[in-house]
Amino acid sequence: MGIFGKDDTKTPQAAPRPPGQAPAPASPAPAAASRGMTCVIGPRVQLKGELHGSEPVVVEGSIEGSVRLTAELRVALGGSVKADVTAHTLVIAGEVIGDCQATERLVIEASGKLTGNVKAPRIVIAEGATFRGTSDMSARAGGDRS
């Protein structure tokens, strides 16, 4: 028994943190460390070819070819994509030239420019955005209408 009746035989606790400091994260397992990550194509990177994946991708540079994602593709302001794109969600603040298919939704922000045909169940075009092409808001972005 310790001072003032407190039990001092308990396991030691971590030292108190200064106010405003977040707790130190626990060491994640290697497989868990890759979950929730976002791939960034930097502003000075040019990718030519095929991009396939299941993690979110942010394009600040340029892609030319084809993009197939089961996650979100975000084209940042200054980013450029010249490709046919298939993604879960597509958010455009930069420029996209090519046909786009989103299984969830497609968003063209005010600074965004899209030239190509679009197929998505939900389409959002902000005031000031540029869109040239056709849109198809079928309930199923990947299915036939038979």
PATI-211274 format. One record per atom (N, C-alpha, C, O): residue number from 1; atom name; x, y negated, z. Coordinates in steps of 0.2 Angstrom, whole numbers. Atoms other than C-alpha are relative to their C-alpha. Example, Ala and Ser with C-alpha at 12.3 -4.5 7.8 and 13.67 -1.06 7.14 Angstrom:
     k    a       X       Y       Z
     1    N       4       6       0
     1   CA      62      22      39
     1    C       4      -6       0
     1    O       9      -5       3
     2    N      -4       6      -1
     2   CA      68       5      36
     2    C      -4      -5       3
     2    O      -1     -11       4
//
This chain:
     k    a       X       Y       Z
     1    N       4       6       0
     1   CA       0       0       0
     1    C       4      -6       0
     1    O      10      -6       3
     2    N      -4       6       1
     2   CA       7     -17      -5
     2    C      -3      -6       5
     2    O      -7      -5       9
     3    N       2       6      -3
     3   CA       4     -35       1
     3    C      -8      -1      -1
     3    O     -10       0      -6
     4    N       7       2       0
     4   CA     -14     -40       5
     4    C      -5       6      -2
     4    O     -10       5      -5
     5    N       4      -6       2
     5   CA     -21     -22       3
     5    C       0       2      -7
     5    O      -4       7      -8
     6    N       0      -2       7
     6   CA     -17     -20     -15
     6    C       5       6      -1
     6    O      10       6       2
     7    N      -3      -6       1
     7   CA     -11      -3     -21
     7    C       6      -2      -5
     7    O       4      -3     -11
     8    N      -6       2       5
     8   CA       7      -6     -29
     8    C       3       7      -3
     8    O       8       7      -5
     9    N      -2      -7       3
     9   CA       8      13     -34
     9    C      -2       1      -7
     9    O      -1       6     -10
    10    N       3      -1       6
    10   CA      -1      10     -50
    10    C       6      -1      -5
    10    O      11      -3      -4
    11    N      -5       0       6
    11   CA       8      11     -67
    11    C       2      -8      -1
    11    O      -3     -12      -1
    12    N      -1       7       1
    12   CA      17      -5     -71
    12    C      -4      -3      -6
    12    O      -4       1     -11
    13    N       3       3       6
    13   CA       8     -17     -83
    13    C       4      -5      -4
    13    O      10      -7      -1
    14    N      -4       4       4
    14   CA      14     -27     -97
    14    C       1      -7       3
    14    O      -4     -10       7
    15    N      -1       6      -2
    15   CA      21     -44     -93
    15    C      -5      -5      -3
    15    O      -7      -4      -8
    16    N       5       4       2
    16   CA       9     -58     -94
    16    C       2      -4      -6
    16    O       8      -6      -7
    17    N      -2       4       6
    17   CA       8     -68    -111
    17    C      -1      -7       1
    17    O      -5      -9       5
    18    N       1       8      -1
    18   CA      10     -87    -112
    18    C      -7      -1      -3
    18    O      -9       3      -8
    19    N       7       2       3
    19   CA      -7     -95    -116
    19    C       0      -1      -7
    19    O       5      -4     -10
    20    N       0       1       7
    20   CA     -12     -95    -134
    20    C       4       5      -4
    20    O       4       5     -11
    21    N      -4      -5       4
    21   CA       0     -80    -139
    21    C      -4       6       0
    21    O      -7       8       4
    22    N       3      -6       1
    22   CA      -8     -65    -147
    22    C       3       6       3
    22    O      10       6       4
    23    N      -3      -6      -3
    23   CA      -5     -48    -139
    23    C       4       3      -6
    23    O       3       3     -12
    24    N      -4      -3       5
    24   CA       9     -38    -148
    24    C      -4       6      -2
    24    O      -7      10       1
    25    N       3      -5       3
    25   CA       2     -26    -160
    25    C       3       7       2
    25    O       9       7       2
    26    N      -3      -7      -1
    26   CA       4      -7    -157
    26    C       3       2      -6
    26    O       0       0     -11
    27    N      -4      -2       6
    27   CA      15       2    -169
    27    C      -5       5      -3
    27    O      -7      10      -1
    28    N       5      -4       3
    28   CA       3       9    -182
    28    C       4       6      -3
    28    O      10       6      -4
    29    N      -3      -6       4
    29   CA       6      26    -190
    29    C       1      -2      -7
    29    O      -2      -7     -10
    30    N      -2       2       7
    30   CA      14      25    -207
    30    C      -6       0      -5
    30    O      -7      -5      -9
    31    N       6       0       4
    31   CA      -2      30    -216
    31    C      -5      -6       1
    31    O      -8      -9      -3
    32    N       4       5      -2
    32   CA     -12      17    -206
    32    C       2      -7      -2
    32    O      -1     -11      -3
    33    N      -3       7       1
    33   CA       0       3    -210
    33    C      -2      -2      -7
    33    O      -2      -8      -8
    34    N       1       2       7
    34   CA      -4       3    -229
    34    C      -8      -1      -1
    34    O     -10      -4      -6
    35    N       7       2       1
    35   CA     -23       2    -226
    35    C      -1      -8       1
    35    O       2     -11       5
    36    N       2       7      -1
    36   CA     -31     -15    -228
    36    C       6      -5      -3
    36    O       5     -11      -2
    37    N      -5       5       3
    37   CA     -15     -22    -238
    37    C      -3      -2      -6
    37    O      -7       0      -9
    38    N       2       3       7
    38   CA     -17     -33    -253
    38    C       7      -1      -4
    38    O      12      -3      -1
    39    N      -6       1       5
    39   CA      -5     -33    -268
    39    C      -1      -7      -3
    39    O      -6      -9      -5
    40    N       0       7       3
    40   CA       0     -50    -274
    40    C       5       0      -5
    40    O      11       2      -5
    41    N      -4       1       6
    41   CA       6     -53    -291
    41    C       2      -7       0
    41    O      -2     -12      -1
    42    N      -3       6      -2
    42   CA      17     -68    -287
    42    C       0      -5      -6
    42    O      -1      -3     -12
    43    N       1       5       5
    43   CA      16     -85    -297
    43    C       6       1      -6
    43    O       5      -2     -11
    44    N      -5       0       5
    44   CA      33     -81    -306
    44    C       0       8      -3
    44    O       6       9      -6
    45    N       0      -7       3
    45   CA      28     -63    -311
    45    C      -5       1      -6
    45    O     -10      -1      -6
    46    N       4      -1       6
    46   CA      22     -57    -328
    46    C       0       8       0
    46    O       5      11      -1
    47    N       1      -7       1
    47   CA      15     -40    -329
    47    C      -4       2      -6
    47    O      -9      -1      -8
    48    N       3      -3       7
    48   CA      12     -31    -346
    48    C      -1       7       0
    48    O       3      11       2
    49    N       2      -7       0
    49   CA       3     -15    -347
    49    C      -6       2       4
    49    O     -11      -2       3
    50    N       6      -3      -4
    50   CA      -9      -5    -336
    50    C       0      -1       7
    50    O       6       1      10
    51    N       0       0      -7
    51   CA     -14      -9    -318
    51    C      -6       4       2
    51    O     -11       2       1
    52    N       5      -5      -3
    52   CA     -23       5    -309
    52    C       1       0       8
    52    O       7       0      10
    53    N      -1      -1      -7
    53   CA     -27       6    -290
    53    C      -6      -1       4
    53    O     -11      -1       1
    54    N       6       0      -5
    54   CA     -38       6    -275
    54    C       1      -5       5
    54    O      -3      -4      10
    55    N      -1       6      -5
    55   CA     -31      -9    -265
    55    C      -2      -6      -3
    55    O      -1      -7     -10
    56    N       1       7       3
    56   CA     -36     -27    -267
    56    C       6      -3      -3
    56    O      12      -2      -1
    57    N      -6       3       3
    57   CA     -25     -37    -279
    57    C      -2      -7      -1
    57    O      -7      -9      -3
    58    N       0       7       1
    58   CA     -22     -56    -280
    58    C       5      -1      -6
    58    O      11       0      -5
    59    N      -5       2       5
    59   CA     -15     -63    -296
    59    C       1      -7       0
    59    O      -3     -11      -1
    60    N      -3       7       0
    60   CA      -5     -79    -295
    60    C       4      -1      -6
    60    O       5      -7      -8
    61    N      -5       0       6
    61   CA       6     -75    -310
    61    C      -5       2      -6
    61    O     -10      -1      -7
    62    N       4      -2       6
    62   CA       0     -66    -326
    62    C       0       7      -1
    62    O       5      10       0
    63    N       0      -7       2
    63   CA      -6     -49    -332
    63    C      -3       0      -7
    63    O      -7      -4      -9
    64    N       2      -1       7
    64   CA      -8     -44    -350
    64    C      -1       8      -1
    64    O       4      11       0
    65    N       1      -7       1
    65   CA     -15     -27    -354
    65    C      -7       3       2
    65    O     -12       0      -1
    66    N       7      -2      -3
    66   CA     -29     -18    -344
    66    C       1       1       8
    66    O       6       2      10
    67    N       0      -1      -7
    67   CA     -34     -18    -326
    67    C      -6       4       2
    67    O     -12       3       0
    68    N       5      -5      -3
    68   CA     -44      -4    -317
    68    C       1       1       7
    68    O       6       4      10
    69    N       0       0      -8
    69   CA     -47      -6    -298
    69    C      -6       2       3
    69    O     -12       1       0
    70    N       6      -2      -4
    70   CA     -59       2    -286
    70    C      -1      -5       6
    70    O      -5      -4      10
    71    N       0       6      -5
    71   CA     -56     -14    -275
    71    C      -1      -6      -3
    71    O      -3      -7      -9
    72    N       1       7       2
    72   CA     -57     -33    -277
    72    C       6      -2      -4
    72    O      12      -1      -2
    73    N      -5       4       4
    73   CA     -47     -42    -291
    73    C      -1      -7       1
    73    O      -7      -9       0
    74    N       0       7      -1
    74   CA     -44     -60    -286
    74    C       5      -4      -5
    74    O      11      -2      -4
    75    N      -4       4       5
    75   CA     -37     -72    -300
    75    C       0      -7       3
    75    O      -4     -11       3
    76    N      -1       7      -4
    76   CA     -30     -87    -290
    76    C       1      -5      -5
    76    O       2      -4     -11
    77    N      -1       6       4
    77   CA     -29    -104    -296
    77    C       7       0      -3
    77    O      12       1       1
    78    N      -6      -1       4
    78   CA     -15    -104    -309
    78    C       2       7      -2
    78    O       6       8      -6
    79    N      -1      -6       2
    79   CA     -16     -86    -311
    79    C      -4       1      -7
    79    O      -8      -2      -9
    80    N       2      -1       7
    80   CA     -19     -79    -329
    80    C      -1       8      -1
    80    O       4      12       0
    81    N       1      -7       1
    81   CA     -27     -62    -334
    81    C      -2       0      -8
    81    O      -7      -2      -9
    82    N       3      -1       7
    82   CA     -28     -57    -353
    82    C       0       8       0
    82    O       4      11      -2
    83    N       1      -7       0
    83   CA     -35     -40    -351
    83    C      -8       2       1
    83    O     -12      -2       3
    84    N       7      -3      -2
    84   CA     -51     -29    -350
    84    C       1       2       7
    84    O       5       5       9
    85    N       0      -1      -7
    85   CA     -55     -28    -332
    85    C      -6       4       3
    85    O     -12       2       1
    86    N       6      -3      -4
    86   CA     -65     -16    -321
    86    C       2       0       7
    86    O       8       2       9
    87    N      -2       1      -7
    87   CA     -65     -19    -303
    87    C      -7       0       4
    87    O     -12       0       2
    88    N       6       0      -4
    88   CA     -77     -17    -288
    88    C      -3      -7       1
    88    O      -9      -8       0
    89    N       1       7       0
    89   CA     -77     -36    -286
    89    C       5      -4      -4
    89    O      11      -3      -3
    90    N      -4       4       4
    90   CA     -70     -49    -297
    90    C      -1      -7       2
    90    O      -7     -10       1
    91    N       0       7      -2
    91   CA     -66     -67    -291
    91    C       5      -4      -4
    91    O      11      -2      -4
    92    N      -4       3       5
    92   CA     -60     -79    -304
    92    C       1      -8       2
    92    O      -4     -11       2
    93    N      -1       7      -1
    93   CA     -52     -96    -299
    93    C       5      -3      -5
    93    O       6      -9      -6
    94    N      -4       1       6
    94   CA     -39     -95    -313
    94    C      -3       1      -6
    94    O      -9      -1      -7
    95    N       2      -2       7
    95   CA     -41     -89    -331
    95    C       0       7      -1
    95    O       5      10       0
    96    N       0      -7       2
    96   CA     -47     -73    -337
    96    C      -3       0      -8
    96    O      -8      -3      -9
    97    N       2      -1       7
    97   CA     -48     -68    -356
    97    C      -1       7      -1
    97    O       4      11      -1
    98    N       1      -7       1
    98   CA     -56     -51    -359
    98    C      -7       2       3
    98    O     -10      -2       7
    99    N       7      -2      -3
    99   CA     -72     -41    -355
    99    C       1       2       7
    99    O       6       5       9
   100    N      -1      -1      -7
   100   CA     -75     -39    -337
   100    C      -6       4       2
   100    O     -12       3       0
   101    N       5      -4      -2
   101   CA     -85     -26    -328
   101    C       1       1       8
   101    O       6       3      10
   102    N      -1       0      -7
   102   CA     -88     -27    -309
   102    C      -6       5       3
   102    O     -12       4       1
   103    N       5      -5      -3
   103   CA     -97     -13    -299
   103    C      -4      -3       5
   103    O     -10      -1       7
   104    N       3       3      -6
   104   CA    -102     -25    -285
   104    C      -3      -7      -2
   104    O      -8      -9      -2
   105    N       1       7       2
   105   CA    -101     -43    -291
   105    C       6      -4      -3
   105    O      11      -2      -2
   106    N      -5       4       3
   106   CA     -92     -56    -301
   106    C      -1      -7       2
   106    O      -7     -10       1
   107    N       1       7      -2
   107   CA     -89     -74    -295
   107    C       5      -4      -4
   107    O      11      -2      -5
   108    N      -4       5       3
   108   CA     -82     -88    -306
   108    C       0      -6       4
   108    O      -5     -10       4
   109    N      -1       6      -5
   109   CA     -76    -102    -294
   109    C       0      -6      -5
   109    O       1      -6     -11
   110    N       0       6       3
   110   CA     -77    -120    -299
   110    C       6      -1      -5
   110    O       5      -4     -10
   111    N      -6       1       4
   111   CA     -59    -120    -306
   111    C       1       6      -5
   111    O       6       6      -9
   112    N      -1      -6       4
   112   CA     -61    -103    -315
   112    C      -3      -1      -7
   112    O      -7      -5      -8
   113    N       2       0       7
   113   CA     -62    -100    -333
   113    C       0       8      -2
   113    O       5      11      -1
   114    N       1      -6       3
   114   CA     -69     -84    -341
   114    C      -2       0      -7
   114    O      -7      -3      -9
   115    N       2       0       7
   115   CA     -69     -80    -359
   115    C      -1       8      -2
   115    O       5      11      -2
   116    N       1      -7       1
   116   CA     -77     -63    -362
   116    C      -7       2       2
   116    O     -10      -1       5
   117    N       7      -3      -2
   117   CA     -92     -52    -360
   117    C       0       3       8
   117    O       6       6      10
   118    N       0      -2      -7
   118   CA     -97     -48    -342
   118    C      -6       5       1
   118    O     -11       4      -1
   119    N       6      -5      -2
   119   CA    -107     -33    -334
   119    C       1       1       7
   119    O       6       3       9
   120    N       0       0      -7
   120   CA    -111     -34    -316
   120    C      -7      -1       3
   120    O     -11      -4       0
   121    N       7       1      -2
   121   CA    -126     -32    -305
   121    C      -1      -7       3
   121    O      -7      -9       4
   122    N       1       7      -2
   122   CA    -123     -49    -297
   122    C       6      -4      -3
   122    O      12      -3      -3
   123    N      -4       5       3
   123   CA    -115     -64    -305
   123    C      -1      -7       3
   123    O      -6      -9       3
   124    N       1       7      -3
   124   CA    -111     -81    -297
   124    C       5      -4      -4
   124    O      11      -3      -5
   125    N      -4       5       4
   125   CA    -105     -95    -308
   125    C      -1      -7       4
   125    O      -6     -10       4
   126    N       0       7      -4
   126   CA    -100    -111    -298
   126    C      -1      -6      -5
   126    O       1      -5     -11
   127    N       1       6       4
   127   CA    -104    -128    -304
   127    C       7      -2      -2
   127    O      12      -3       3
   128    N      -6       2       2
   128   CA     -89    -134    -314
   128    C       4       6      -4
   128    O       9       5      -7
   129    N      -3      -6       3
   129   CA     -84    -116    -320
   129    C      -1       0      -7
   129    O      -6      -3     -10
   130    N       1       0       7
   130   CA     -81    -112    -338
   130    C      -1       8      -1
   130    O       3      12       1
   131    N       1      -7       2
   131   CA     -89     -96    -345
   131    C      -2       0      -7
   131    O      -7      -3      -9
   132    N       2      -1       7
   132   CA     -90     -91    -363
   132    C       0       8      -2
   132    O       5      11      -2
   133    N       1      -7       2
   133   CA     -97     -74    -368
   133    C      -7       2       2
   133    O     -12      -2       3
   134    N       7      -3      -1
   134   CA    -112     -63    -364
   134    C       0       3       7
   134    O       5       5      10
   135    N       0      -3      -7
   135   CA    -118     -57    -347
   135    C      -6       5       0
   135    O     -11       5      -3
   136    N       5      -5      -1
   136   CA    -127     -41    -342
   136    C       0       2       7
   136    O       5       4      10
   137    N       1      -2      -7
   137   CA    -134     -39    -325
   137    C      -4       6       2
   137    O      -9       6       6
   138    N       4      -7      -1
   138   CA    -140     -21    -326
   138    C       1       2       8
   138    O       6       0      11
   139    N       0      -2      -7
   139   CA    -143     -13    -309
   139    C       7       4       1
   139    O      10       4       6
   140    N      -6      -4      -1
   140   CA    -128      -1    -312
   140    C       5      -2      -6
   140    O       3      -2     -12
   141    N      -5       3       5
   141   CA    -113      -9    -320
   141    C       4       5      -4
   141    O       6       3      -9
   142    N      -4      -5       4
   142   CA    -105       7    -326
   142    C      -5       5      -3
   142    O      -2      10      -7
   143    N       5      -5       3
   143   CA    -121      17    -331
   143    C      -3      -1      -6
   143    O      -3      -7      -8
   144    N       4       1       6
   144   CA    -130      20    -347
   144    C      -7      -2       2
   144    O     -10       0       8
   145    N       7       1      -2
   145   CA    -148      14    -348
   145    C      -5       5      -3
   145    O     -10       3      -5
   146    N       4      -5       3
   146   CA    -155      30    -355
   146    C      -6       2       4
   146    O     -10       6       2
//
